[in-house]
Amino acid sequence: MSRTGMADLIQRVRSLTFAGTAEYALGTANYWDADQIEQVLDRHRMDIMREPLMAEERYDSAGSVSYNIFHSGFSHLESGTALFIEDATGADRGAATYTGDYQRGVFTFAADQAGTALYLTGRTYDPFGAAAEVLESWAASEARSFDFSADGQSFNRSQKAQSLREQARILRKRARITTKRLRTG
C-alpha cells in the first residue's frame, strides 16, 4: 500500500510515462501499480534536513510587511506526515497552520510569521528520473517483442521498445543532476 503523501508524485510519473496498471505483467504482478511506482520514486529520493525556508515579503497598501509565504529550494515534495516545518527553537508548525504547494515547494501560512526563521524537514523526489527508469524497465520487457508478417500484413512490434527508450532518454535530460563524493586514502 503506497504512502498517502505520494499520490500526487505517483500521478506525476504516470502522466510522464502513460504507464497504467495493466501495461504489462510480470509473473502474477501487474506493473505499474502505485506500489511499483512508489518504489521507483524512492530510488530517486533525497532527504531534506532542516532546510531554511525563504520568506517572501508582502506589502499591503499601507506599506506594512507580512510574512505568510515561504519557499523551499526543493520541489516535488512528499506531503503529509513525512514533512515537518519548524521554527528556530524546534517548535513544530502544524500542518493545519499552512497550506502547501508540494509540487513547487511553496508554503502559505494563515497567520503572519513576523519574519520568524522556518526550517523544512522532508523528502524530495525526482519524477523525471523515476519516469525514465519506469520507461527503461518497460522497454526492457518489450525487447522480447518481435516483428512478423501474416496474411500479407506486416507487424512491427519492436518499435514500441525503441519508442520507450527514446522517451526515457528525453526524460533523463530533465532529471535531477546528482553528485557523489569519493573518499581517498
C-alpha positions as CSV (number, residue, x, y, z in Angstrom):
1,M,0.0,0.0,0.0
2,S,1.6,3.3,-1.1
3,R,2.0,6.2,1.4
4,T,-0.8,8.7,1.2
5,G,1.6,11.6,0.7
6,M,2.9,10.0,-2.5
7,A,-0.4,10.1,-4.5
8,D,0.5,13.3,-6.5
9,L,4.0,12.2,-7.2
10,I,2.8,8.8,-8.4
11,Q,0.3,10.5,-10.7
12,R,3.1,12.8,-12.0
13,V,5.1,9.8,-13.0
14,R,2.1,8.2,-14.6
15,S,1.4,11.4,-16.6
16,L,5.1,11.4,-17.8
17,T,5.1,7.8,-18.9
18,F,1.4,6.9,-19.6
19,A,2.1,3.8,-17.5
20,G,-1.2,2.3,-16.4
21,T,-1.6,-0.6,-14.1
22,A,-2.2,-3.1,-16.9
23,E,0.6,-2.1,-19.2
24,Y,2.4,-5.4,-18.7
25,A,2.5,-8.3,-16.2
26,L,5.5,-9.9,-14.6
27,G,4.5,-13.3,-13.1
28,T,1.4,-12.5,-11.2
29,A,2.1,-8.8,-10.5
30,N,0.8,-6.1,-12.8
31,Y,3.1,-3.2,-13.5
32,W,2.7,-0.2,-12.9
33,D,0.6,-0.2,-9.8
34,A,1.0,2.6,-7.2
35,D,3.4,0.5,-5.1
36,Q,5.7,-0.2,-8.0
37,I,5.9,3.5,-8.9
38,E,6.5,4.4,-5.3
39,Q,9.4,2.0,-5.1
40,V,10.9,3.6,-8.2
41,L,10.3,7.1,-6.8
42,D,12.0,6.1,-3.5
43,R,15.2,5.3,-5.5
44,H,15.0,8.9,-6.8
45,R,14.5,10.4,-3.4
46,M,16.6,12.9,-1.4
47,D,16.0,13.6,2.3
48,I,16.0,17.2,3.4
49,M,17.1,18.0,7.0
50,R,16.2,21.5,8.4
51,E,16.5,23.4,5.1
52,P,16.0,27.1,5.8
53,L,12.8,28.3,4.1
54,M,13.0,31.7,2.3
55,A,10.3,34.2,3.4
56,E,8.5,36.2,0.8
57,E,7.9,39.8,1.9
58,R,4.4,41.0,1.1
59,Y,3.4,44.7,1.4
60,D,-0.1,45.9,1.8
61,S,-1.4,49.3,0.6
62,A,-0.4,51.0,3.9
63,G,3.2,49.8,3.4
64,S,3.1,47.2,6.2
65,V,5.0,44.0,5.6
66,S,3.8,40.5,6.3
67,Y,5.5,37.1,6.1
68,N,2.9,34.4,5.1
69,I,4.6,32.7,2.1
70,F,7.7,30.6,2.4
71,H,9.7,29.0,-0.4
72,S,11.8,25.8,-0.3
73,G,14.7,25.3,-2.7
74,F,13.2,21.9,-3.5
75,S,10.1,20.9,-5.4
76,H,8.2,17.6,-5.8
77,L,7.9,17.1,-2.0
78,E,6.1,14.2,-0.3
79,S,3.1,15.6,1.6
80,G,1.6,14.5,4.8
81,T,3.4,13.2,7.9
82,A,6.7,12.9,6.0
83,L,7.1,16.7,6.1
84,F,7.8,19.0,9.0
85,I,8.1,22.7,9.3
86,E,9.6,24.1,12.5
87,D,11.0,27.3,13.8
88,A,14.5,28.0,15.1
89,T,13.6,26.7,18.6
90,G,12.5,23.4,17.1
91,A,8.8,24.0,17.7
92,D,6.7,22.3,15.0
93,R,4.4,24.4,12.9
94,G,1.5,22.0,12.5
95,A,0.1,21.3,9.0
96,A,-3.1,22.9,10.0
97,T,-1.3,26.3,10.1
98,Y,-0.3,26.4,6.4
99,T,-1.3,25.1,3.0
100,G,1.4,23.5,0.9
101,D,2.0,23.5,-2.8
102,Y,4.2,20.4,-2.6
103,Q,5.0,20.3,-6.3
104,R,6.5,23.8,-6.2
105,G,7.8,23.7,-2.6
106,V,5.7,26.8,-1.5
107,F,4.0,27.1,1.9
108,T,1.4,29.7,2.7
109,F,0.7,30.3,6.4
110,A,-2.7,31.6,7.6
111,A,-1.0,33.9,10.1
112,D,1.9,36.3,9.6
113,Q,5.1,34.6,10.8
114,A,6.6,38.0,11.6
115,G,10.0,37.2,10.0
116,T,10.5,34.0,12.0
117,A,13.1,31.7,10.6
118,L,11.4,28.4,9.5
119,Y,13.0,25.1,8.5
120,L,11.8,22.2,6.4
121,T,12.5,18.6,7.0
122,G,11.1,16.2,4.4
123,R,11.6,14.2,1.2
124,T,12.0,15.5,-2.3
125,Y,11.8,13.3,-5.4
126,D,12.9,13.4,-9.0
127,P,9.8,12.4,-11.0
128,F,11.7,12.8,-14.3
129,G,14.4,10.3,-13.2
130,A,11.8,7.9,-11.9
131,A,9.8,8.2,-15.1
132,A,12.9,7.5,-17.1
133,E,13.6,4.4,-15.0
134,V,10.0,3.2,-15.5
135,L,10.3,3.6,-19.3
136,E,13.6,1.8,-19.4
137,S,12.2,-1.1,-17.5
138,W,9.2,-1.2,-19.7
139,A,11.4,-1.1,-22.8
140,A,13.4,-4.0,-21.5
141,S,10.2,-6.1,-21.1
142,E,9.1,-5.0,-24.6
143,A,12.5,-6.0,-26.1
144,R,11.2,-9.6,-26.3
145,S,8.6,-8.4,-28.8
146,F,9.4,-9.2,-32.4
147,D,8.3,-8.1,-35.9
148,F,6.3,-10.5,-38.0
149,S,4.3,-10.8,-41.2
150,A,1.0,-12.6,-41.6
151,D,-1.6,-12.8,-44.3
152,G,0.1,-10.1,-46.3
153,Q,0.3,-7.7,-43.3
154,S,3.5,-6.6,-41.5
155,F,3.6,-6.0,-37.7
156,N,6.5,-4.1,-36.3
157,R,6.2,-4.7,-32.5
158,S,9.8,-3.8,-31.9
159,Q,9.1,-0.2,-32.5
160,K,7.5,0.0,-29.0
161,A,10.7,-0.7,-27.1
162,Q,12.6,1.7,-29.3
163,S,10.0,4.4,-28.7
164,L,10.0,3.8,-24.9
165,R,13.8,4.1,-24.8
166,E,13.7,7.4,-26.8
167,Q,11.1,8.8,-24.4
168,A,13.3,7.7,-21.4
169,R,16.3,9.4,-23.0
170,I,14.4,12.7,-23.2
171,L,13.2,12.4,-19.6
172,R,16.8,11.7,-18.4
173,K,17.8,15.1,-19.7
174,R,15.2,16.7,-17.4
175,A,16.2,14.5,-14.4
176,R,17.9,16.0,-11.3
177,I,21.7,16.0,-11.5
178,T,23.3,14.1,-8.7
179,T,26.8,14.1,-7.4
180,K,28.7,11.7,-5.2
181,R,31.8,12.3,-3.1
182,L,34.7,9.9,-3.4
183,R,36.8,9.1,-0.4
184,T,40.5,9.0,-1.0
185,G,43.2,7.5,1.1
